[in-house]
């Protein structure tokens, strides 16, 4: 599976990763996106620079039935790498995740998981959570 590098509209194009570069890889597709930390345009779903916001900026499908308001678990993901670069889990997210299918120690909600520092983050969208035929929000 080849990695696809994508650079978002309004985000700085980065040929060689700099000290303020964020690189996020979404598995299982292996799609990697890069942007400058703090400069990602906000897409009005989830928290700013959340993994849901990153996915929406780069056209990666991450279901979010509640619009990114921490009211469901459809944006449930597993953080495989870079946990030290993301926000701590808050109580509302932890309470909601208790209802998620296939809960793991690295489970998070994409709408609540904010990238706090530049670096490399790898997340997996679970197979049962990849609903490519969902209605638009």
C-alpha positions in Angstrom: 0.0 0.0 0.0 1.6 3.3 -1.0 1.5 6.4 1.1 -0.3 9.4 -0.4 0.9 12.8 0.7 -1.7 15.6 0.6 -1.4 19.3 1.5 -4.6 21.1 2.4 -6.0 24.4 1.0 -4.7 27.2 3.2 -2.2 25.0 4.9 1.5 25.5 4.2 3.0 23.0 1.8 5.9 21.3 3.4 8.5 19.4 1.3 10.9 18.6 4.2 9.3 18.4 7.6 10.1 21.5 9.7 9.9 22.0 13.4 6.3 23.3 13.2 5.0 20.5 10.8 2.3 18.1 11.8 2.1 14.8 9.9 -1.0 12.7 10.4 -1.4 9.2 8.9 -4.9 7.7 8.6 -4.9 3.9 8.6 -5.8 1.5 7.0 -5.7 3.7 3.9 -2.2 4.8 4.6 -3.1 8.4 3.6 -0.6 10.9 5.2 -1.3 14.6 5.4 0.9 17.4 6.5 0.2 21.0 7.6 1.7 23.7 9.7 0.6 23.5 13.3 -1.8 26.3 14.2 -2.6 27.2 10.6 -5.2 24.6 9.6 -8.5 26.2 8.4 -11.3 25.2 10.8 -14.1 23.2 9.2 -16.7 23.8 12.0 -16.9 20.2 13.2 -15.3 19.1 16.4 -12.6 21.1 18.2 -10.1 23.2 16.1 -7.2 21.1 14.9 -8.9 17.9 16.2 -8.3 14.7 14.2 -11.9 15.2 12.8 -11.0 18.7 11.7 -7.8 17.4 10.1 -9.7 14.6 8.3 -12.3 17.1 7.0 -9.6 19.5 5.7 -8.0 16.8 3.7 -11.1 15.0 2.4 -10.7 11.9 4.6 -14.0 10.3 5.5 -14.4 10.1 9.3 -18.0 9.6 10.2 -19.4 12.2 12.7 -23.1 11.8 13.1 -23.4 14.4 15.9 -21.4 17.1 13.9 -18.4 16.7 16.2 -20.2 17.7 19.4 -19.1 14.7 21.6 -22.6 13.4 21.6 -22.0 10.1 19.9 -19.1 7.7 19.1 -19.2 7.6 15.3 -15.7 9.3 15.1 -14.1 6.7 17.3 -10.5 6.1 16.3 -7.4 4.4 17.7 -4.3 6.4 18.3 -1.4 4.2 17.1 1.5 6.7 17.4 1.9 10.3 18.7 -0.2 10.1 21.9 2.2 12.6 23.5 1.3 15.2 20.8 -2.4 15.2 21.4 -4.8 16.7 24.1 -5.6 14.8 27.3 -9.0 13.1 27.4 -11.6 15.1 29.2 -14.4 13.6 31.3 -17.2 14.1 28.6 -15.1 12.2 26.0 -14.3 9.4 28.5 -18.0 9.1 29.4 -19.0 8.9 25.8 -16.2 6.4 24.9 -17.6 4.0 27.6 -20.4 3.3 25.1 -18.1 2.8 22.1 -17.7 -0.6 20.4 -14.3 -2.3 20.6 -13.0 0.1 23.2 -9.2 0.0 23.6 -6.6 1.8 25.7 -5.7 4.0 22.7 -9.4 4.8 21.8 -10.3 8.4 21.3 -13.0 10.4 19.7 -11.7 12.2 16.6 -13.8 15.3 17.3 -12.2 15.8 20.8 -8.6 14.7 20.1 -6.7 18.0 19.4 -3.2 18.1 18.1 -1.3 20.2 20.6 2.3 19.9 19.3 4.0 19.4 15.9 5.2 15.9 15.0 3.9 12.6 13.7 0.5 11.1 14.6 -0.8 7.8 13.3 -4.5 6.9 13.8 -6.6 4.0 12.7 -10.2 4.2 11.7 -11.7 0.8 12.8 -13.2 -1.2 10.0 -16.7 -1.2 11.5 -16.5 2.6 11.8 -15.7 3.2 8.1 -19.2 4.0 6.8 -18.5 5.3 3.3 -22.1 5.4 2.4 -23.3 7.8 5.1 -25.5 10.7 4.4 -23.9 14.2 4.3 -24.2 16.3 7.4 
